[in-house]
Structure formats: C-alpha cells, structure tokens
Amino acid sequence: MLIRLGFISLVILLGTTPPSSVAAQTADPAAASEVIAAQISKLREAARARDSLSVLADSASGASREFLDELIAQRDEEVHDGVISLAEEIESDQRRGADVTGARALVAEWLHGDWPLYANQLERRLRTIVSLGSTVEQVTGPERLAIESQITQRSERLVRAYESLVDEVMGLEKAGVDVAERHRFLVQGLTSTARSQVTRVQLAGRARANALARLSHDASNAELRFALEAADERLKRTSQTLWAAILLMDRLHLETRDLRVAFINATGKINTDVFNVRVLLGVVRAQGIQLLDFLALRAPQWLFQIGLIAVTFFAFRALSHLARRAAGRAVGYSHFSELMRGTIVALAGVAVMLVGLVVILTQLGVQIAPLMAGFGVAGVVIGFAMQSTLSNFAAGGMILWNRPFDLGDDIEVAGVSGTVRHMNLVSTTILTGDNQTIVIPNSSIWGGVIRNQTSQANRRVDLTFAISYGDDVEKAERALDQIVSEQEQVLKEPAPIIRLHQLADSSVNFVVRVWTPKRYYWDVYWGITRAVKLGFDREDITIPAPQRDVRLQLGKAAIDPVVAVSGAKDS
C-alpha cells in the first residue's frame, strides 16, 4: 500500500506543471515545431499519469476510488487545457504567416497515439456507471439512494469529459489539425447516447410514477419514500444527460430536432424549443400519435364502461319510478297527511337513485368506504356551518310527523295567511289571497303558532250587528232569524245562535253564530252581512254610527261644549 501511495505521489508531481505554461515561452514562428514538441512532451506525461491512476482506480474501492477518480479528472483537465493551448498556438502562428505544417503533423501524430488510451478512459467511466446501474436494482432504502447519487456524480464527470472533447475537436479543426477519428467517435457516441437516454428518461418517468402511486397508498412507508427519492434522482440525471447530449450535438451541427421533440415529450418540460416551428410540429405530431395509441388501447374499455354506466343509470331510474309508484300505493290507504305521503314517495325514489349512484361509483373504481368516511367528517363541519338549515330540517320532520296542516289548507303562520301549496324538509310555500307566493322556513313555522282554518269540515261564522237603543229588539231578532234561515249554505245542525249580546255605549249589539262547510265560509260571511243591511233598512231598524261625547274642563266648572257654543253665538 505504501508503494502504491508513493507511486501516486510521483504521478501527481509529474503532472503538476501545467503544459500551457510553455505556450508563452517563445513567439518565434521559426521555432513553432520545437515549442509544439515541448508541449506535447508535457501532455504525454499528464496522459501517462492519468492512465497510471486509472489502473490503480480499477483495483480500488470506497473512498480510495473516489480520491483516485478525482485525480484522474484533474489530469484530464490538464490534458484538455494543453490540447486547447496547442490549437490556439497553431492558429496564432498560422495567422502570423508561419509554416505550421510540421506542428500540425506532430499534434496529429500524438493525438492518434493517445486516442486509444483516451477512448479507453471514456469506456472505463461508462462501464463504471453501467456497473453501478446494475447494482442499484439489487439494493433498497438509503443504500439505493446513495448509489443513485454516485451514478449522478460519475455521469456529470462523463458529460464534462465529452464537453472537453468537443471543445478540443472544434479547436483543433479550426487550427487545421486532422481529428477525423475523434470527430467520428463524437458523432456516433453522442447520437447513440442521446437516443438511449430518451428511453432511459421514459423508463425513469414511469418508475417515478409507480413509486409515487405506491407511496400514495402507504404514505408512512419509509422504504417507499427512499424509492421515490431514488426515482427522482434517476429522472433528473437522465434528463440532464439527454439535454447535455443535445447541446453538444448542436455544437457539432448535428440534427437534433427529433431528440428535442423526444425530450419535451419524455420530460414534459416546455422550453424555448416550442418557438421552433419544426420542433413544435414534431411535439404536436408525437402527442397526437400518443393520444391515438392511448385511445385505441382505452377506447373499447371506456365505451363499454360508458355503456354499462348508462344502462345502470336508466335501470335505476326506472326502478326509482317503480319505487315511487309502489310507495304511493302503499301510503294511499294510510292515515298519513298528503305532505307525509308526498315525502315518503319522494324519499323512496331518492333512496333507489342513491343505491344506483353507489353502484356507478363502484364501477368507476371509486372506494366507497373512504368516501363515506370523508362525508362523515365533512358532515360534522357542515353541520356546524349550517345550523339554521339543520333546524329547518328538524322542524320539517316534526311538521310531517305531527301533521298540523296539509296541502291545500288555509293556514296562518309566522304572520302570513294563505293556502299551502308546497312543502319540503326545509321550507313551506304559501299562496296568499292576493296571489303572492311566500316561502317560509320550517323553523319559523314550528316555532310559532299555527292556525289551520280548514282542518275541520265545518267552520263557525261569528258576526256582530248593532241597532240603536230606540229600535224594537224583538223585531230585530225576528229579522236576523229570517235572514239566517234564508241562507242555503248555513247548516241546521249545529243550530244557528242569535242572541242579544251587549248593551254598548251607543248601540245594542246582537251576535250571530252560524255553521257552514269550510268552503262556504266567506260566502256565508259576506251574504249574511249584506242581507242584514238590506233587511234592517226595510224594517226601519237603525244601525247607529259610532258616537262619542266630549266635555271640556275649564277651571272648576264643567261646560257642555254644545251649550257653550250656543251661548257664544247668542251673545
């Protein structure tokens, strides 16, 4: 181990002098080849150090492997800087008119000899990533997440190596150096990598969706949380790698439209590529194909489910009508009120439709038990927020059960008089005599006095008539008795009551009380009142107007206003 570490230190010392420092030692065009040769010598040393470290890294593991990989990356960076310096030096000499043919040949020769070793470095890094990728499927929990992080780190290093290689190729091509071998490698490697990354992004997206779905069913499972984090890491890494490959291909003037379309479709990320008409059309076309494929796969099942749901709905609708009809017949011979009968019939139909709704939701894959539990919790919250409405429900139930009135009854409730037209568990609708529709909350009705004017078959009409003190009482009684007997709607039983009721201040009052069917109440009321006025006029019976005596108190003496006014006139 000591020998190995000593060798590592020696390798580090050999590569500490930056090859680019030699580039500025001379500006003499005649010595261009010597300068290039010196730089190439330094690059060979850095490359040998890199390759030696790679041999050690292949047999190391853990922290030692990470340390060696970092040293390899540093040597790669030194070689990269040296190559870029060489390209700039040759290009500068060429602009000054110097003959750089020999320098180009030296660089091309070294690049050709170094290329197999450098390509081996890239292959080695790729093999390491593939090996870690196969290992990650065999572990779980935090260890899996740690391996995914290692893969991400190594992938980023590999991407930087490709970026450096592209920089070198473009710089050397600009300087006129033959790098066809490296250019072909980049074209083939980037194209193959980009296409494979498209598939990896798609697989990573599906893995993340599956992990998220599993976690949604078991949110407290720590293992599933680690799996989701690992899937997120993989999706992020593959997306970044694909995008980096696309950008490098753009620099090499390669066609990337299909890859950009695939990137948008696979990741769902919208970028500036949507402003490119060709890319936008490609995205639309790809989405259309995916939609058609999805519909082709799902449409038959959906059509079957829609048909089944439609059949279920109409079947339960028909059952609802049958249930309403059966309930109507069942309560038709009962002693229930019309309101109660209507409510029972409506509830029967609603109950059947609710069962149908549950069946339809089950066909759609909805879990009924959690849904009912959610409704229970929501019901408590809604109950607190809608206390007044719930009180109307309770009052409506009490009204239906106790039956203080029915449909068509004339009632007086909450200061309103009219005919009951409609009622539900929340409110009662009343039509007033002047044709106004008034909706009254049931809590206001049940909490007050309910006066039902038509609950009984017969009603008593109470009337009061006055005559003057100077008229004949018996004559007035006979006239009233004759008028009442002539009214056809007045019942004989109970017998009408005509009595001298009160000796008032300015009149003698008779009370007339007759019974009539409830539908003739107002006919009898108005008929007797009119007949009494006409009969009293024929019999010369006076109906006195209201009178009031007023006395003025002046000082200690009480003066009759009539006398006082007369005396004033006489004087």
NULUM-460439 format. One record per residue (C-alpha): x, y, z; residue in one letter. Coordinates in pm, whole numbers, plus 50000, padded with zeros to 5 digits. Example, Ala and Ser with C-alpha at 12.3 -4.5 7.8 and 13.67 -1.06 7.14 Angstrom:
2
512304955050780A;513674989450714S;
//
This chain:
571
500005000050000M;502905023950083L;504485016449745I;501155023949573R;500685057049755L;504295066249679G;503675059349313F;500545080649326I;502555109549474S;505175105949200L;502435106548935V;500945137949088I;504365155049086L;504855145948721L;501615163048631G;501855194548843T;503505216448578T;500725229548350P;501535222247987P;500055255647891S;502875274348070S;505225266247785V;502975282047528A;504125317247606A;507865309947620Q;508505319747262T;506845339046991A;509355329846721D;507505313946425P;510625295246323A;510635276246649A;506955266146631A;507695229346592S;510085229146889E;507505246747108V;504785222547000I;507095193047066A;507785205747418A;504095209847486Q;503345175147351I;506015161047584S;504225176447882K;500905162847755L;502355127847730R;503455129948093E;499995141048206A;498375113847994A;500685087048139R;499825099248489A;496155096948401R;496465061748266D;498535050248566S;495935063948804L;493235045848606S;494995012548661V;495075019149034L;491465030649040A;490254998648874D;491524978449172S;490455003449443A;487085009049611S;485325031949852G;487005064649947A;490265054749774S;488385050049447R;486745084149482E;490105100249554F;491735084149250L;488815093349025D;489175129549132E;492915128449046L;492105113148707I;489645141248641A;492345166848725Q;494815150548485R;492105150248217D;491575187248275E;495325193548236E;495435173947911V;492365192647789H;493905226547867D;497125215847694G;495315204947378V;493335237547365I;496625256447413S;498165237047126L;495275245346896A;495435282246988E;499235282846937E;498985267246591I;496135290446493E;498095320746617S;501235310546424D;499125304646114Q;497675339846136R;501225353846160R;502105335845836G;504325309345991A;504585274445843D;502645252146083V;502615220445874T;505165203446093G;503405214346410A;500105200746282R;501755167746196A;503285164946542L;499965171846711V;498075148046482A;500625120746546E;500375124746923W;496595126246914L;496475094646706H;498705076146952G;496865089747259D;493375083847126W;493085046347211P;494115053847571L;491725083247598Y;488895063447443A;489635036147695N;489225062047971Q;485785071247841L;484795034647808E;486075027748158R;483905055448304R;480895043048112L;481455007348235R;481605020048593T;478275037848551I;476695006848394V;478034985248676S;476575008448939L;473295008648746G;473054970848769S;473924971949138T;471234997549225V;468464972949135E;469744948349397Q;469614971949697V;466884991649872T;466435020250112G;469105046450173P;471775024750010E;469905026449681R;469645064149706L;473385066349779A;474245045749470I;471945067449256E;473855097949382S;477165081349287Q;475835074048939I;474775110348905T;478215122649009Q;480015099548765R;477605108248486S;478325145148538E;482075137748510R;481495118148189L;479435146648046V;482205171448128R;484695148147953A;482545148147638Y;482225186047659E;486035188747681S;486415165147388L;484035186147177V;486005217547269D;489245200347167E;487845187546837V;486395221246739M;489555239546840G;491855215346652L;489655215746344E;489825253546346K;493635250946364A;493635226746070G;494675195746263V;493275162546142D;490935149546416V;488595129146196A;488895099146427E;487755118546731R;485035136046531H;483585102846416R;483675089946771F;481775120346894L;479145118246621V;478505081346682Q;478815083147060G;476615113847111L;473955101546872T;473845067247036S;473935082147386T;471155106947314A;468865080347170R;469465056747458S;468915084847708Q;465475091247559V;464495055747656T;466115059547997R;464195091648062V;460925074447971Q;461705044748198L;462755067848480A;459495087248445G;457465055348467R;459485043348767A;458835076248943R;455095074348866A;454945038749004N;456855048449318A;454555078149371L;451445056649327A;452715030749575R;453615057649827L;450145073149799S;448665040349928H;451175037250211D;452425072050299A;454165060850620S;456395035050448N;459995047550471A;461175022350211E;458745036449955L;459905071950031R;463505061849961F;462375045249639A;460625077149530L;463705098249606E;465885073949410A;463465075649115A;463535113849130D;467335113249125E;467375089848825R;464845110448630L;466765142548699K;470095126648596R;468835111148273T;467045143448173S;470185164148229Q;472335139348039T;469955139147743L;469855176947730W;473675179147753A;473995154647462A;471565175547254I;473575207347318L;476865190047225L;475295176946904M;474195212346822D;477785224046854R;478815197146606L;475995208246372H;474145175246401L;470385171546356E;468635172846695T;465025180846611R;463725145946684D;465725144647005L;464325178047120R;460815165747049V;461545133747241A;462985153947532F;459835175347563I;457545145047534N;459545124247781A;460115150848049T;457065172947994G;459295203748029K;458475232647799I;461495252947683N;462365277447408T;462235249047156D;458485254047130V;459195285946935F;460895264446672N;458175255946422V;459705222446329R;460105212146692V;456605224146780L;455085204746492L;457065174246598G;455765177146955V;452185181046833V;452565151246599R;454095129546871A;451405139047120Q;448755131746860G;450215097346794I;450385090347168Q;446785101647205L;445605079446921L;447515049847063D;446055056547406F;442545059447266L;443005028047060A;444025009847376L;441495025147614R;438555034647393A;436924999947381P;437094996947759Q;435815032247806W;432955026947563L;431994995147745F;432105012948081Q;430115042447949I;427515018947809G;427384999448133L;427045031448338I;424275044048107A;422395011148135V;422825011448513T;421595047348537F;418475041948329F;417775008948505A;417865025148847F;415875054348713R;413145030148607A;413405012948947L;413075046949109S;409805053248926H;408555018849029L;409575025349389A;407745058649388R;404655042449242R;404755013749493A;405285037949780A;402405059349656G;400095029249654R;401315017849994A;400615051050163V;397465058149960G;395265039750209Y;397075051850519S;396075079350757H;399165099550667F;398775135350553S;399265145050192E;402575161150287L;403795129150454M;402685108150159R;404475130349913G;407635129950126T;407615091950158I;407135088049783V;409985112449708A;412315095949959L;411615061649808A;412725073849466G;415775091849606V;416855060849803A;416815039349489V;418805065449294M;421375067449575L;421875029849551V;422325034049177G;424905061449234L;426875038649465V;426815010949202V;428045035248932I;430855048249155L;431895012449225T;432055005548851Q;434295036148813L;436705022149072G;435875046749349V;436395033249700Q;433075038249876I;434245032650235A;436825060950243P;434355082950057L;431665076850318M;434175083450595A;435075116150427G;431395125150404F;431045118050774G;433865141750866V;432585167550621A;429095163450765G;430295174151110V;431915205250967V;428895213350750I;426615207551049G;428335234951247F;428295258350948A;424615251950861M;422895250251200Q;419935270951082S;419375248150784T;419545217451005L;416985233151238S;414715237250935N;415205200150859F;414245191051214A;411215214051207A;410155199750870G;410315164651015G;408195174951314M;405615191151086I;405395159950869L;405055137551173W;402535158451368N;400545169951062R;399325204251181P;398355212350821F;398275196350479D;398465206750116L;395545229350021G;394855240250380D;394315276750459D;396675284950744I;398035314550931E;401665310751037V;404535334851107A;402225364351042G;401245351450696V;397855338350584S;397305317650275G;396945283450118T;399665256850148V;400965248849801R;404215230249861H;406405217850143M;409785201050183N;412065194650477L;413475229950457V;410585253450382S;406855256950318T;405395276050024T;402165295450083I;399975312849825L;398275343349977T;394805356049891G;396265383449668D;398235356949471N;401645361949629Q;403945332049674T;405705332650012I;408345307550120V;408645303850497I;411445284250673P;410035254750864N;411775265651185S;409735298051179S;406525278151136I;407165251551402W;408495276951650G;405315297951638G;401525294951647V;399965275151362I;396365284051283R;394725259651042N;391495274250915Q;390455244450702T;391495214250906S;387845208251007Q;384985200550771A;382745228450909N;383525263251035R;381565287551250R;380925322451120V;380835348251401D;379085381451320L;378055411251534T;375285435851437F;374215467551622A;370875485751648I;370045518251821S;368525519752168Y;365265532952021G;364635502751797D;362485472351882D;364755443752000V;362275415951921E;361745429851573K;365475429651516A;365705393551641E;362965382551404R;364685399851113A;368015383151191L;366385349151229D;364655352350893Q;367885363550723I;369835333950863V;367155308850770S;367215320850411E;370955312950372Q;371205279250197E;374825272950299Q;374065276350671V;373835242450847L;370805233351054K;372985213751293E;374555227951493P;371685252451512A;372375289251448P;372685311651754I;371145346751753I;371415364852087R;371355399552233L;374985401452321H;375875435652455Q;374455469152559L;377185491252430A;377735528452477D;375745538852171S;374195506752043S;372535474152127V;374665445651983N;373435411951857F;375735382451797V;375025358351513V;376855324751508R;376165300151228V;377905268751100W;378745262050737T;381035239050534P;384525253550525K;384405260250153R;381395283650202Y;382825303450493Y;383315336150310W;380125332150105D;378115329750427V;380065357850593Y;379555382150310W;375995370150232G;374635374650586I;376355408450626T;374735421650307R;371355406550385A;371325422250736V;371965457050597K;369205453650339L;366765437550589G;367335464050857F;366725491150600D;363375475350502R;362285472050866E;363405507350953D;365875493951201I;368695518551258T;372285508051255I;373815535551468P;377055551951378A;379695553051648P;379195582951887Q;381385599252145R;380595627152395D;383345652252458V;383345675852761R;385795704352815L;387075711653166Q;387535749553205L;388615758853550G;386365743153812K;383205742653606A;382395716253350A;380825732553045I;378865713752785D;380545722752454P;377185724052278V;375785749352531V;378995769152528A;378955771852153V;375245782052154S;375835808952416G;378705822952223A;376545826351915K;373675843252105D;375965868852254S;
//
